[in-house]
Amino acid sequence: MKDLQELLKELEPHHATLVAVSKTHPPEKIMELYNAGQRDFGENRVQEMIDKYEQMPRDIRWHLIGHLQTNKVKYITSWVHLIHSVDSFKVLKEVDKRAASDERVVDCLLQFKIAEEDTKYGFEPEEAYEMLRSEAFKEMKNIRITGVMGMATFTEDMEQVRREFRQLKSIFQHLKDNFFAGQDSFREISMGMSDDYQIALEEGSTMVRVGSLLFGERVY
Ligand SMILES: *Cc1c(COP(=O)(O)O)cnc(C)c1O
């Protein structure tokens, strides 16, 4: 495990944000980090995030990092800070619609499949480009795409992990140049977890999602 301040010191030269991944951990444990100054917390399950949001201090910035089902969108759009896991046009349209009823603009990252292993969720690059070119996308007023997210393959092969992070960085750059030129708000590359955040930082991560290194192993 690693001390919060120590981890923050490692992120500082990279100007990267720490999202403390608190899934499975109770509010008391989250409050220890909160009391040490941490405000960005990540959850991968909607119901768990809602429960914690309801019982915890209101100045916590909640990040959804796991798959979002369309039917759950309406429960989070009025307060979620950032959705890292937008993985289809369908879910993005629902976020836009629900955010409009909440009179909010919700920040979202597009999740890309970068892992070699067969992962279920995430855009293929071409699929995202097609979405971004569409009229339906351009008409959405209540979402703002602020960057990209990806998860590397679960492997000991750190060179493979590095290649996958480079791939995400290059998708980010392509999107920036072709779809978000001149938009300073398009700036986030959410990559890196407990085992690979140092590599992610070297490859340009602006947001690391770290759980077990801060909280200890998860017990399900
Ligand atoms: C659980 C999770 C993390 C954090 O994983 P650790 O290995 O505990 O740091 C990061 N990102 C996502 C999407 C997760 O589901």
PDBQT file of the ligand as one rigid body, heavy atoms in Angstrom, charges set to zero:
ROOT
HETATM    1  C1  LIG A 301     -11.183  -1.261 -10.026  1.00  0.00    +0.000 C 
HETATM    2  C2  LIG A 301     -10.800  -0.328 -11.106  1.00  0.00    +0.000 A 
HETATM    3  C3  LIG A 301      -9.636   0.454 -11.027  1.00  0.00    +0.000 A 
HETATM    4  C4  LIG A 301      -8.663   0.393  -9.866  1.00  0.00    +0.000 C 
HETATM    5  O1  LIG A 301      -8.003  -0.819  -9.820  1.00  0.00    +0.000 OA
HETATM    6  P1  LIG A 301      -6.765  -1.081  -8.798  1.00  0.00    +0.000 P 
HETATM    7  O2  LIG A 301      -5.986  -2.144  -9.461  1.00  0.00    +0.000 OA
HETATM    8  O3  LIG A 301      -7.379  -1.493  -7.517  1.00  0.00    +0.000 OA
HETATM    9  O4  LIG A 301      -6.017   0.193  -8.676  1.00  0.00    +0.000 OA
HETATM   10  C5  LIG A 301      -9.373   1.333 -12.061  1.00  0.00    +0.000 A 
HETATM   11  N1  LIG A 301     -10.185   1.434 -13.125  1.00  0.00    +0.000 NA
HETATM   12  C6  LIG A 301     -11.311   0.702 -13.249  1.00  0.00    +0.000 A 
HETATM   13  C7  LIG A 301     -12.163   0.885 -14.451  1.00  0.00    +0.000 C 
HETATM   14  C8  LIG A 301     -11.650  -0.197 -12.258  1.00  0.00    +0.000 A 
HETATM   15  O5  LIG A 301     -12.768  -0.932 -12.385  1.00  0.00    +0.000 OA
ENDROOT
TORSDOF 0
